[in-house]
Amino acid sequence: MNIIFSLTAGLVFGLGLVLSGMANPAKVLGFLDLAGPWDPSLVLVMCGAIAVAYRAFVLATKRTSSLLGLPMQLPTARGIDRNLVGGSLTFGVGWGLAGICPGPALVLVGAGLAQGLIFVGAMLTGMGFVEFLRRGAP
């Protein structure tokens, strides 16, 4: 049952990305380009997403298990460290250069677009490189 709900949630999320324009790199770059012809339409998308996520997290913090009976697994880290700052900067630069972030990249892969495949390949390579550095070079 968990797989069905997970699949449904993923499909709804992906559909939301497509309908909102978040899976369109040109639209995202238009939003991020403050010096050029700025497209503010994604502000509403982000505000809506934050409102929904905030309410969901408030509800989740009051529960010990999910609606499916699985244990609630919320993040426990509260500090700001160099990994968080470095990851945030890397994410922001990548998003600004490509106009794609991980969620929309998977939508693009699902649509069979080369942009998504290239982005996901680069993302996985970067994740592997960081893991390589964390474990130490042989």
N, C-alpha and C positions, 0 to 999 in steps of 0.2 A: 504494500500500500504506500509505503514511503517513496518508492521509486515513481509511482504514478503522480503523487503530489509534487515531487521534485521536478519531474518532467513538465507538469502543467505550469508550475511557477516559473520555470525557465522559459517556456514558450510565451507566457504572458509578459515576462520581462523583455524578451527579445522583440515581441510585437510592439511593446511600449517604446523601445529604442527606435524601431523603424518609424512608427507613427509620429514620434516627437522630433525626428530629424537627427537624433544623436548618432545614428549609424551612418550619417552622410558626412564624410570628412570635410567637404567644402563648406557645409553649414557650420560645423564646429569651428573650423578655422576662421570663418566670418565672425563668429562670436568671440573668439580669442584675439582677433586683430583689432585692438583698440585704436590704433593709429590710422587704420584704413576705414572702409565702409562697414562700420560695426553693425552686427546683426544681434540685437538684444533678445530675440525670441526664446533662446534657450535658458534665459534667466527664469522664466515662468516654469519651464520644465524642471529645472534644478530646485526651485522653491517648492514645487509640488512634491518632488521626490524626497526632499528633506522633511517636509511635513508628514508624509506617510511613514518614512523611516523613524522619525522621532516618536510618533505615536506607537509604532510597533515595538521600539526598544523600551519605551515606558511600560508597555504591557508585558513585555518579555521579562523585564527585571522583577516583576511581581510573581513570576511563575518558576517552578522548579522543573517542570517538564513541558514539552511542546504539546500542541493540540493532538498530535499523533501519539503522545505518550513517551516520546523520546526525551532523554535528558537535555535540559537547556544548556547550551554551551556558548556563553557570552564572553567577549574579551575581558581579561582581568587587568591587563597592563594599563597604567594611568600616566606613566612618566613620558617625558619627551627625551629621547636619546638620539645619538648620532645615526643609528639605523633608521629611525623614523624620519628624521630630517633628510637624510641621504635618499631614502626611498621616495619621499615626497617630492624632492627636487628632481630626481630622475623621472618619476611619473609625469610631473608637470612639463619638463622639457620634452619628453617623448610625445605627450599629448599636444603640445604646442607645435612641434615640428611635423607630426603626422596627421593631427586632427582625429586621431583614433585612440581609444583607450581599450582595456581588455574586454569589457562586455560587448561593445559594438564590434570589436575585432572578431569575436566569435560569431556574431550575426553575419558579418561579411564573409567569413569562412563558410557558414551554412548556406549563404547565397552563392557560393562558388566564385567569389571575386578574388583576384590575385592580390589586391591590396591587403585583404584580411589574412591571406596565407603568408604573405611576406611579413606582416606585422607580428602575427602569432609566432612565426619562426624566429624572428628577431627577439621577441619577448622571451621565448623559451631558452634561447641561447643566452640571453642576459641573466635569466634566473639560474641557469646552469653555471654560468661564470661566477656569479655571486656565491653559489653553494661551493664551488671549487675553491674560492678564496677563503671562505669560512672554515673549510676542512683543512686547508693548508695544501700547498702544492706538494706532490710526491717527491 
